[in-house]
């Protein structure tokens, strides 16, 4: 395969990083991850010319790839240092998965839709990251085999905090999850302190529903 970074997209990726900086993203590791990750590979060819806009784009199966600024906000809030084990609920396109791969030691990602997972697997392989493990399944149940996790990112909106995910957080671990109704949600940071959980509301958001045992029914 040709170099996935493709020289003709480097300028567009640089401009995206500048846009993220202007929107308040100051974590240099997060900005570097965006500069290293070829977003154009994660979107359908029909919208590839828009890959480096700060906008959500359709990826098929009724799903979208979120705005880069939303991913960046998630990642900056987590303050990853490079040694963490992270669980991602909702692989989707795989774009956020690769961003995480640049920021954490190990990434475990779960996707419910087989077609999305297979496409993401191919693109992640093309990006030559080696610290990602993927699983097809109900993300609301987590991936207990590899728990506990230093951080959990939930990429779809849940009616409440999925209990299995809370249980799989390490002590001091942080989970970011959109919570609310199907129409309105709040981005929430949950931090585990022993057997207690601290909740901090971040900002109103709109996400697709989290489907599964501890989410919404399909």
matplotlib code that plots the C-alpha trace (Angstrom):
import matplotlib.pyplot as plt

x = [0.0, 1.2, 2.3, -1.0, 0.1, 0.0, 2.0, -1.0, -2.9, -0.1, -1.0, -4.7, -3.7, -1.5, -4.4, -6.7, -4.1, -4.1, -7.9, -7.8, -5.3, -7.5, -10.4, -8.5, -6.7, -3.2, -2.1, 0.9, 0.7, -2.9, -2.1, 0.8, -1.5, -3.8, -0.8, 0.2, -3.2, -4.5, -8.2, -8.8, -8.4, -11.2, -14.0, -15.7, -14.1, -17.1, -16.4, -12.6, -12.2, -13.8, -11.7, -9.8, -12.7, -13.8, -17.0, -18.8, -19.0, -21.1, -19.2, -22.1, -24.2, -26.1, -22.9, -20.7, -17.1, -17.2, -15.8, -12.0, -12.6, -14.9, -12.2, -9.6, -11.7, -12.2, -8.5, -7.3, -9.7, -8.2, -4.6, -3.0, 0.7, 1.6, 1.6, -2.1, -4.4, -7.5, -10.9, -12.8, -16.5, -17.5, -14.6, -16.6, -14.3, -11.2, -10.0, -10.2, -8.7, -5.5, -5.4, -5.5, -2.8, -0.4, -1.3, -1.6, 0.4, -2.5, -5.9, -8.8, -11.7, -15.2, -17.6, -21.1, -21.4, -19.4, -19.1, -17.6, -15.2, -13.8, -13.3, -11.7, -9.4, -8.1, -7.4, -5.8, -3.5, -2.6, -1.7, 0.8, -0.1, 0.7, -0.8, -4.5, -6.8, -10.3, -13.4, -16.9, -19.5, -21.6, -19.5, -21.8, -20.4, -16.8, -13.9, -13.4, -10.5, -8.2, -9.6, -9.0, -8.5, -6.9, -9.3, -12.5, -14.0, -17.6, -18.3, -22.1, -24.8, -26.1, -29.2, -27.0, -23.4, -23.1, -22.3, -19.9, -17.8, -17.7, -16.6, -13.8, -12.2, -9.0, -8.8, -8.2, -9.3, -11.4, -14.4, -15.8, -19.4, -22.3, -25.3, -28.9, -31.9, -31.8, -32.1, -30.0, -26.9, -24.2, -20.6, -19.6, -16.3, -16.5, -13.5, -13.2, -12.1, -12.1, -15.7, -17.0, -17.4, -17.1, -19.1, -18.3, -20.5, -18.4, -20.6, -23.9, -23.3, -25.2, -24.2, -25.7, -27.3, -25.2, -26.8, -26.5, -27.5, -26.7, -27.5, -30.5, -32.2, -31.8]
y = [0.0, 3.6, 5.7, 6.3, 9.8, 10.8, 14.1, 15.9, 15.6, 16.9, 20.5, 19.8, 17.8, 20.7, 23.2, 20.9, 20.9, 24.7, 24.7, 22.5, 24.8, 27.8, 25.9, 25.5, 22.2, 22.8, 19.2, 18.8, 15.0, 15.2, 17.7, 15.4, 12.4, 14.3, 15.3, 11.6, 10.1, 10.1, 10.9, 10.6, 6.8, 6.5, 8.1, 6.9, 8.1, 10.2, 12.5, 12.2, 15.8, 16.9, 14.6, 17.4, 19.7, 20.0, 18.3, 14.9, 12.7, 9.6, 6.3, 3.9, 1.6, 4.7, 5.9, 8.9, 9.8, 12.6, 16.1, 16.1, 18.8, 16.4, 13.7, 16.2, 17.4, 13.8, 13.1, 16.3, 15.7, 12.2, 13.7, 10.4, 10.1, 7.1, 4.3, 3.7, 0.8, 2.2, 0.7, 2.3, 1.5, 2.0, 1.5, 3.1, 4.2, 3.4, 7.0, 7.6, 4.2, 5.2, 8.6, 6.6, 4.3, 7.3, 8.4, 5.2, 2.0, -0.4, 0.2, -2.3, -1.4, -3.0, -2.5, -3.9, -3.6, -6.3, -4.2, -1.3, -3.4, -5.2, -1.8, -0.3, -3.4, -2.9, 0.8, 0.4, -2.2, 0.3, 2.8, 0.3, 0.7, -2.4, -1.7, -2.1, -5.1, -5.2, -7.2, -7.6, -7.4, -5.5, -2.6, -1.9, -5.1, -3.9, -6.3, -7.8, -10.0, -7.0, -4.9, -2.8, 0.2, 3.5, 5.2, 4.3, 6.3, 5.7, 6.9, 6.8, 8.1, 6.0, 6.6, 6.0, 5.0, 1.3, -0.5, -3.1, -0.2, 1.5, -1.7, -2.1, 1.2, 1.1, 3.1, 6.6, 5.7, 8.0, 7.4, 9.8, 9.1, 11.0, 10.6, 11.6, 11.1, 10.1, 13.8, 15.6, 14.5, 15.8, 14.8, 13.4, 12.5, 9.7, 9.1, 6.1, 6.6, 3.1, 2.0, 5.6, 7.4, 11.1, 12.6, 15.9, 17.4, 18.8, 20.1, 19.4, 17.0, 15.0, 11.4, 8.4, 6.0, 3.4, 0.1, -2.9, -4.6, -1.5, 1.1, 1.6, -1.3, -1.5]
z = [0.0, -0.7, 2.2, 4.1, 5.1, 1.4, 0.9, -0.7, 2.6, 4.9, 4.5, 5.2, 8.3, 9.5, 9.0, 11.1, 13.9, 13.7, 13.9, 17.0, 18.6, 17.9, 19.5, 22.8, 22.4, 24.0, 24.8, 22.5, 22.5, 21.4, 18.6, 17.5, 17.4, 15.0, 12.8, 12.6, 11.8, 8.2, 8.7, 5.0, 5.2, 7.7, 5.6, 2.4, -0.8, -1.7, 1.3, 1.4, 0.1, 3.4, 5.6, 7.3, 7.9, 11.6, 10.9, 11.4, 8.3, 7.5, 7.5, 6.6, 8.7, 10.0, 11.9, 11.7, 12.4, 15.0, 14.5, 15.1, 17.8, 19.7, 19.6, 20.7, 23.6, 24.8, 24.5, 26.2, 29.1, 29.7, 30.0, 28.9, 29.6, 27.4, 29.9, 30.1, 29.2, 27.5, 26.5, 23.6, 23.4, 19.7, 17.3, 14.5, 11.7, 13.8, 13.7, 17.4, 18.0, 16.1, 17.9, 21.2, 19.9, 19.7, 23.3, 25.3, 25.8, 24.9, 23.3, 23.5, 21.3, 20.9, 18.0, 17.6, 13.8, 11.9, 8.7, 10.6, 12.6, 9.5, 7.7, 10.8, 11.1, 7.6, 8.0, 11.4, 9.9, 7.1, 9.7, 11.1, 14.7, 16.8, 20.2, 19.4, 20.0, 18.5, 19.4, 17.9, 20.7, 23.1, 24.3, 27.2, 28.8, 28.5, 27.9, 31.4, 30.3, 30.1, 32.9, 34.9, 32.5, 33.2, 30.9, 29.1, 26.2, 25.2, 21.6, 21.8, 24.1, 27.0, 29.2, 32.3, 33.2, 32.1, 35.4, 33.8, 32.4, 35.8, 37.4, 34.9, 35.7, 37.7, 40.9, 39.8, 36.3, 34.2, 31.9, 29.4, 28.3, 26.8, 29.1, 28.6, 26.3, 22.6, 21.7, 24.3, 26.2, 28.5, 28.1, 31.5, 33.1, 35.7, 38.0, 40.2, 43.8, 45.4, 45.5, 44.9, 41.5, 41.0, 38.2, 36.4, 33.7, 30.8, 28.0, 26.1, 23.1, 20.5, 19.8, 18.2, 20.8, 22.6, 21.8, 24.1, 27.3, 29.4, 26.7, 24.4, 22.7, 18.9]

ax = plt.figure().add_subplot(projection="3d")
ax.plot(x, y, z, "-o")
ax.set_aspect("equal")
plt.show()
